[in-house]
């Protein structure tokens, strides 16, 4: 098939990376098509590294999709179950729409939406319903061509999209301080909006301000940093999915969303230590979840020592 395949996933870094198996399934199913990913423009750098996307159509949110070409041959809803995402795609007048079933669209064929599956599995199941194979564990990402800004670093990432997933900064500082005492080069990452948070954390950990990379790296540099890191320590957020994509050892603090929904695939426990207190909660709350708070600094330090990558030449 030639023509356009339009994929909607107007979300963040982790959302893109967990959809990699589905994107690669589409690439294999439609090798001669142009695959366009409707997603935030900032994801263009990572989308290139997937090898499955030909271009990113800047789409920062639902309702912002602007398709000016001929109707796509295939439109794929990897964003959600609708109705907003379905309306966005239907407005492009696709010849074929791959999506989950929704009661507002009785003529639309698709599987039922399920809440009890991993996010990567969800989209593979959607494609399977429509006769397209996708490998659930195909999560690897190509390494960027640029070098790591800090090779062999221990990367500490305190931020997350919602307060419910943010482990207290003072605890991250304690962990960062301990790994620095042990002789590791520790850096603190985050967005430009998190630069003050990263700076306060670095100061509390006794790190110099050169350890603060928040707001100073684009996604390509961040990917290179993670690919060459000895260890990544973060909550349930995008940089944890980068660690999974590169096989970089990580300690991932989960709560209030359980790791079976968003965590690394089974069989990678030797590289990715998942800490989870077993208590679900409101993922959109402003305060850290009770289960997340039950994870201690000692838990994180012990897990990091166990999975960290040995230094080059060791």
Number of C-alpha atoms within 10 A of each C-alpha: 12 10 15 20 26 27 26 25 23 26 18 16 20 16 19 22 24 27 22 28 24 28 28 20 22 22 20 14 15 18 13 12 19 20 24 19 28 27 27 18 15 16 21 19 16 21 23 17 17 20 14 22 23 17 14 21 20 18 20 17 15 18 13 13 20 14 16 7 8 11 19 24 18 21 25 24 21 27 22 16 16 17 12 13 21 25 13 19 25 15 12 18 16 19 11 14 23 22 28 25 18 18 9 10 12 8 9 15 15 16 18 12 16 11 9 9 14 19 18 26 20 22 27 22 20 25 24 15 16 14 10 16 19 25 14 21 15 18 23 18 22 15 18 19 10 11 15 19 15 19 16 21 22 28 25 27 26 25 27 19 14 14 16 23 29 26 26 15 18 15 19 24 23 19 23 28 20 17 17 17 13 8 8 17 19 28 25 28 27 23 18 14 11 16 18 15 19 29 21 17 24 26 15 16 22 15 21 12 14 10 19 24 22 23 15 13 17 14 15 20 19 21 27 24 28 31 27 23 26 25 28 29 27 27 24 25 25 20 28 28 25 27 29 25 23 19 18 22 28 34 28 27 29 28 30 26 22 20 19 13 16 21 23 26 18 9 8 13 13 11 21 29 22 21 21 19 17 14 15 16 16 14 17 14 13 13 15 21 24 15 19 26 18 16 18 14 17 13 14 22 17 13 19 25 13 15 19 21 19 11 11 8 4 5
